[in-house]
Amino acid sequence: MARRKIPSAATTLGEAIRLLRTGRRMTLRALADKIGVSAPFLSDLEHGRRQTNQYEALAKALDVSVEELRKLDGRVTELKDWLADNPQLVALLKDIRDSGKPVPIEALRATLKQSR
């Protein structure tokens, strides 16, 4: 069975979710219930005020690929760009990973915001 395509008008994860949801004539509450979040949370997600990692649940409910949804998550793109601009950080992250200690993602995000 072919999966639905994300509308080309969608430039953000939230826009894609909203366009896919309305294209299926699904209410905000119905989709929220289906993926296990509140309607206000989903509304915030659609409007870019919140972020999520629930790609699998969203992809299943909206019949799209997880990878296509991930591509629209700006957080991933920002981090990839930042790492590409700072290759020494990749070695540092590998050292942290190999040490068995958790990678300080929130500290990295804060540093990213400060560097812009």
C-alpha positions in Angstrom: 0.0 0.0 0.0 1.4 3.4 -1.0 1.9 6.0 1.7 0.6 9.5 1.4 3.0 12.2 0.3 3.6 15.3 2.4 2.1 18.3 0.6 4.8 20.4 -1.1 3.3 23.5 0.6 4.5 22.2 4.0 7.9 23.7 5.0 7.7 22.7 8.7 6.8 19.7 10.6 3.8 21.5 12.1 2.5 22.6 8.6 2.9 19.0 7.3 0.9 17.6 10.2 -1.9 20.2 9.8 -2.2 19.7 6.0 -2.1 16.0 6.3 -4.7 16.0 9.2 -7.1 18.4 7.4 -6.6 16.5 4.1 -7.9 13.4 5.9 -10.8 15.4 7.4 -9.5 14.6 10.8 -10.1 16.9 13.8 -7.3 18.1 16.0 -8.8 16.1 18.9 -9.1 12.9 16.8 -5.5 13.0 15.8 -4.3 14.0 19.3 -6.3 11.0 20.7 -4.8 8.7 18.1 -1.2 9.6 18.9 -1.7 10.0 22.7 -1.2 13.7 23.2 -3.6 16.5 24.2 -5.3 18.6 21.6 -3.6 21.8 22.9 -0.2 20.1 22.6 -1.0 19.1 19.0 -2.2 22.6 18.2 1.0 24.0 19.6 3.0 21.5 17.5 1.1 22.5 14.3 1.8 26.2 15.0 5.5 25.7 15.8 5.2 26.5 19.5 6.2 22.9 20.5 8.4 20.1 19.3 8.1 16.4 19.4 9.9 13.2 18.9 6.7 11.1 18.3 7.4 10.6 14.6 6.3 7.0 14.5 2.9 7.6 16.0 2.3 10.6 13.7 3.5 8.7 10.7 1.2 5.8 11.4 -1.8 8.0 12.1 -1.3 10.2 9.0 -0.1 7.3 6.8 3.2 8.9 5.8 6.8 7.8 6.2 8.7 8.6 9.4 11.7 9.8 7.4 9.6 12.4 5.5 8.4 13.8 8.8 11.9 13.9 10.3 13.1 15.9 7.3 10.8 18.7 8.3 12.0 18.9 11.9 14.2 22.0 12.0 16.0 20.8 15.1 17.6 18.0 13.2 18.7 20.3 10.4 20.2 22.9 12.8 22.2 20.3 14.6 23.5 18.7 11.4 24.5 22.1 10.0 26.2 23.0 13.3 28.1 19.7 13.4 29.1 20.2 9.7 30.4 23.7 10.5 32.3 22.4 13.6 33.8 19.0 12.7 35.9 18.9 15.9 32.7 18.5 17.8 32.0 15.1 16.1 35.2 13.8 17.6 34.3 15.2 21.0 30.8 13.6 20.9 32.4 10.3 20.0 34.7 10.6 22.9 31.8 11.3 25.2 29.8 8.4 23.8 32.8 6.0 24.2 33.2 7.2 27.8 29.8 5.8 28.6 28.5 9.1 29.9 25.3 10.6 28.4 25.7 13.2 25.6 24.7 16.6 27.0 22.2 17.4 24.2 20.6 20.4 26.1 24.0 21.9 26.6 24.8 21.5 22.9 21.5 23.1 22.0 22.2 26.1 24.2 25.7 26.5 22.7 24.1 26.3 19.2 21.7 29.1 20.0 24.5 31.3 21.5 26.7 30.8 18.4 24.0 32.2 16.1 
